[in-house]
Amino acid sequence: CNEAFFGDSTAVLQRQMAGMSPPLRAKYAAVLKTPSLIIPAALKPIWNAFLEAHQGRGVGPNGPAPLSYQDLANWMTLMHRRPDPVEVSVLLEMDKAWITEFYRCQALKTPTGE
């Protein structure tokens, strides 16, 4: 499911996997074997920005939390980035798509399959 979002970012995933529990690490190891997502060169900067911001995502009791303006502000400060308002809107839309897909996939994995 969500793996397609990160097909071309195996290095990011490998770094994230280092701190995971063994069962979770095993789950994501399969992701590294999926075909890469091809990102057009013109979109790589915004894609890489999303991946960087994604690494600072908060997690709640039910799973990952959407990126907030504060999360993006923290990322901008730490990474010395200054995206324009349109880029911020694109990052938030990308995140909305990621969160929607993540929870859709989680719903498919429930015992009822719903």
Secondary structure as the mmCIF struct_conf table of DSSP 4:
data_model
#
loop_
_struct_conf.conf_type_id
_struct_conf.id
_struct_conf.beg_label_comp_id
_struct_conf.beg_label_asym_id
_struct_conf.beg_label_seq_id
_struct_conf.end_label_comp_id
_struct_conf.end_label_asym_id
_struct_conf.end_label_seq_id
HELX_RH_3T_P HELX_RH_3T_P1 ASN A 2 PHE A 6
TURN_TY1_P TURN_TY1_P1 GLY A 7 ASP A 8
HELX_RH_AL_P HELX_RH_AL_P1 THR A 10 MET A 17
TURN_TY1_P TURN_TY1_P2 ALA A 18 GLY A 19
BEND BEND1 MET A 20 MET A 20
HELX_RH_AL_P HELX_RH_AL_P2 PRO A 22 ALA A 29
TURN_TY1_P TURN_TY1_P3 ALA A 30 ALA A 30
HELX_RH_3T_P HELX_RH_3T_P2 VAL A 31 LYS A 33
BEND BEND2 THR A 34 THR A 34
HELX_LH_PP_P HELX_LH_PP_P1 PRO A 35 ILE A 38
HELX_RH_3T_P HELX_RH_3T_P3 ALA A 41 LEU A 43
HELX_RH_AL_P HELX_RH_AL_P3 LYS A 44 HIS A 54
TURN_TY1_P TURN_TY1_P4 GLN A 55 GLY A 56
STRN STRN1 VAL A 59 GLY A 60
TURN_TY1_P TURN_TY1_P5 PRO A 61 ASN A 62
STRN STRN2 GLY A 63 PRO A 64
HELX_LH_PP_P HELX_LH_PP_P2 ALA A 65 SER A 68
HELX_RH_AL_P HELX_RH_AL_P4 TYR A 69 MET A 79
TURN_TY1_P TURN_TY1_P6 HIS A 80 HIS A 80
HELX_RH_AL_P HELX_RH_AL_P5 PRO A 85 LEU A 108
TURN_TY1_P TURN_TY1_P7 LYS A 109 LYS A 109
BEND BEND3 THR A 110 THR A 110
TURN_TY1_P TURN_TY1_P8 PRO A 111 THR A 112
#
